[in-house]
Amino acid sequence: MSRASLIASSNGVIYLRSSKGVLMMRCSTRWAQFSLLVLFNLFCVAVFADKATVDKDSQLPIVGAGAHFAWVIFNDLKPALQQSSGRTVKLFGKESMLGMGCNAGIKMAQQNRPGSESFGFVCCPLSEKEVKEKDIQVHPIAKEPVLILVNKKNKIQNLSQQQVRGIFSGKIRNWREVGGDDKPIVVVTRLHCKHRPGHWKTILPDAKLFRSDRLNVKSAAEMVKRVTDFPGAIGHTGATWVFGSDSNVKSVSVGGVSPTADHLRAGRYPYYRVLSAVTNKQASTDVMAIINRVQTGPEFSRVAKEYELVPLRQ
């Protein structure tokens, strides 16, 4: 928007200076001159008020929230994101506690507006129908391997896809059936986002196909704890989960293939999900700068390597 300033008023002529030069406006009466000056002053107030609003908005933090496994990426890259956007970034979603998760990420994206800029992140693919109904945009970041977890005391190091399906469905109930010790299998699942495609559905496509007498947990932290607690347990979680010193779990290979980025990229490792950011259709330049930095910035290569992720935009 061009800015104008009053130069002079003389003989019924008002002179204004703008970025386009000097403007001359002729008014035949004093009342017309007065009215024009009032309008000019109101214009100046509006311009400066609008500039003050923009300046104020640029000082407010941008908030991102959602699922833990995508939160890990944004949190690790937070310094670079703040640098690229010139804004403070606040992130919520660690361990998907306090109500955080994919649904919270979508709601956060929908709530974005001037003066309260926000975006979300999800760890599950969203269907075209859901994206359209909720009027959001999805920005894919990476494919993440889904690990098959067992207790470290379990001597099993590898399972075939058929054996994994058999165990989670309940057709296989003792580890001796797959070359392990004579110990009952405890199936631990986290079947979240049941109406969305992908993620745990790469193991079995429907929750009804999983063993009915299983432990179904509400968080990845609880998943790791349960597999730690029971020597005969089996579970699943994403590769971006950071295992603490108190966890007593390990991941097994599937069909002789370990859950690495190279194997996932080549289509050899079968279990994975897609991590994405989500926005509404009014995302600001600063919000998009944050998401683009995650998708294509050089820092993401380090994070992708650390967690065996396959970048989708690099």
N, C-alpha and C positions, 0 to 999 in steps of 0.2 A: 504494500500500500504506500502510495506517494505521500509525503508530508508537505504541508503548506504553512507559510507564515505571512502575517500581514506586514506589508511594507508601508503603505500610506493610504490616506483617503483624502481626495481633493476634488472640488468642483463636480461633485456627484459621481466621481469615479473611484472605485476601490481597487487597489493594486495588491495582488497576492503573489508570493514567490513559492513555487513548488519545484519538485525534482525535474519537471518538464520545462521550467523557465518561468517567466513572469506572466501572470494572467491579469488582464484588465477587465473589470466588470463595471458597467455604467448603470447607475440607479437614478431615476428621475426625481425621487422625493427623498426627504430625510427619513421618512418612515421606512421606505424600502432599504435605504442604507443601513438603518438601525437593525432591521430584520435580518439583513444579510450578515451583519456583524455578529448578531446573536447566534445565527445558524453556524457561522464559522467557529465561534467559541465552543458551541456544543460539539461540533465535529472534532475539535482539538481534544476536548475532554474524553470523547469516545475513543479516539486513537490512542491517547496515553493510557486510558483505563484498560484497553485491549492489550497493549504492550505490557502493562503491569501484571495482567492475568497470565499472559504467556510466560513472563519471567518467573512468576510464582509457581506455575505448573512445572517449569523446568527444574525447580528446586525440590519438588516432592519426589519421594521414592517411587520406583516402579516395582510392583509386587508380582511375584510368580509363585504359584502353588500347585500341588497335585501329587502324583504318584512318586514314591520314594526312588524307584529305579531310574526315572528320568531326572529327578531332583539331584541325584548324585552328579550327573554331568554338569548341570547348571551351577551347582555349588562349587565344584572343582574349578570351573572356569570363571567364577564370580569376579575376580580382579580384572580380567580381560573384558568382561561384559560391561563393567562399570566404566572402563576406559573407553570402549568403543561408543557407548551411548552418552557419556558425560553425565550419567545419572547414578544415584544410589539405587542399588537393587536389593530388595528384601525377598528371601526365598523361604517357603514353608513346604514341608513334605517329608522330612527325615523319618524313616521307618513307617511312613504313611500313618503316623499317629495323629491324634487330635482331629479325627474326621477327615484327614487328607486321603487322597486317592484319585483315581481317574475321574469320578463324578465331581469331586471338588475342583479338579483342574478345569473341567468344562465350565462349571459355574463361575470360576474366577475369570475365565476368558470372556464369558457373556457379560460380566459386570464392568468390563473396561469402558471408560468414558473419560472425556477431558477433565482434568483435575483429580482423577482417580484411575491412573493407568495400570492395567494388570493383564496377565496372560496365564495360561495353565500349561501343565505337561501331563502326559498320560503314558502308561506302559502297555496299553492294549490297542490294537487296531480299531478304528471306528468305521462302521459301515457307511456307505454313501447315503443311505436313508437317514441315519442318525445325524450325520453332518448337515444334511439339508434341513431336517426338522429343527435342529438347534441353532441353525444359521451361524455356523462357525467355520473356520478354516483350519486345516491340519497341515503342519509343517514337519514332515518326517525328518528324523535325526539319524537313527541307527537301528540296525538289527542287533538284538542281544541274545546270546545263547541262554536257553533255560537248562540249568544244571539238574541232573538226577543225583540226589544226595543219599548217602548211607552213612551209618555210624563208622567211625574209624576202626572200631574193633571188628568190623565185618571184613572178611578176607576177600570178598568179591571186588574185582577191579573193573570188570566189563560185563555188560549185559547186551543181548541183542534187542532190536526193536520189538520183536515178538515177545521176548521175555518181559520187557518193560510193560507192554500192554497187558500181558497175562498177570503180572503182579498187581498193577493198579486196578485191574478189573476184578481181581479176586480168584481168577482161575489157578494162579500159583500162590500158595499160602505158606510155604516153608522154604527157607533158603537152600535146603539140601536139594531141592528140585532144580536149582540153577547152579549147582556146584559149590554151594556154601555149607555152613554148619547146619546141624539139625536144630533149627531155631525158627519159631513162628515169625512171620512177617507182619510188621505193624505199618499200615499204609497211612501216611500223613499227607493231606491235601490242603490247598488253598484255592478253591474254585470261585474266584472273584469274577466280576463282570461277565456273568454267565450268558448275557444276551449279545456279547461282542465276539467277533471271530478271532481266531489265532490263539496265542499264548498257551495255556495249559491244554487247549483243544488240539494242539499238535501231538499230544500224548494219546488222548481219547477224545473224540469230537463232541461228546455230550456228558453232562454231569451224571446222568442216569446210568452211564456205562461203567462208572467207577464203583469199586467195592463199597457196599452199603455200610459195613461195619468198619469204618475208617475214622481217623481223627481229622476233622476239618477245622483248620485254624484261621484266624482273622488277620494275621500279619506275618511278614517274612521272619521277623524276630522270633515269633512263637514257633514257626516252622523249624528253624534251626535249633531251638531249644528242645523241641520234641524229638527230633532225630538224634540230638545229643543224649537225651534222657533214656531212650530205648535202643539197646544194642541191635535189635532186629528191625529197626525202623527204616523206611524209605520215604523220601519226599522230593520236592522240587523247588527251585528258586532261581532268580535271575543272576547273571554273572556279575552284575555291578554290586551285589551284596558284599559288604566287607565283613569277613568272619573274624570275630573276636578271639582272644586267647582262651576264652572259656568254652568255645565251641569245639565239639568233638566229632566233626563231620568231614566227609570228603566227597568229591564228585567222581562218578565212574564214567568210563567211556561207553559209547553206545555203538554196537556193531564194530568194535575195534577203533572207533573214531573219537578222539577227544574233543571237548567243546571249545574249540579255538575259532578265532575270526577267519583264519584261512580255510578251515574246514566248513564253516558256515557259509562263507562266500562261494565256495565251490559246490555247495549243495550237498555235502557229504554228512554234515551233522544235522539231525532231523528236527530238533526242538529249539524253538526261538520265539521271540516276539518283537514287535516294532515299537521303539520309543519315539515319541513325537511331542512337539509343542503345539498348543492350540490357541487361537485368537478369535475375536469376533471380526467383523469386516471393517471395523473402524480403528484398527490398530495403528498407533502413531509411528512416526519415523523412528523414534527412539526404541520403541518396543521391537520393531522389525530389525533394527540394528543389532539388538541383543540376540534375537533368534538367528539371524544370518551369521553372526560371529560364531555361534555354536555350530551351525551347519557347515560352514566353510572356513572358519578361522584356523590358523596353524596350530593353535593350542589344543584343538580337539584331537589332533593326531596322537598326542601323548596320552590323553584320556582314553581314546579308543584302544590303543595298544595295551594300556594297563588293565582294562576290563574285557578285552577280547571282543570289542564291538566292531560291527561293519558299518562304516559311515555310508549314508544314503545320498549325500549331496556333494561329496568331495571327489 
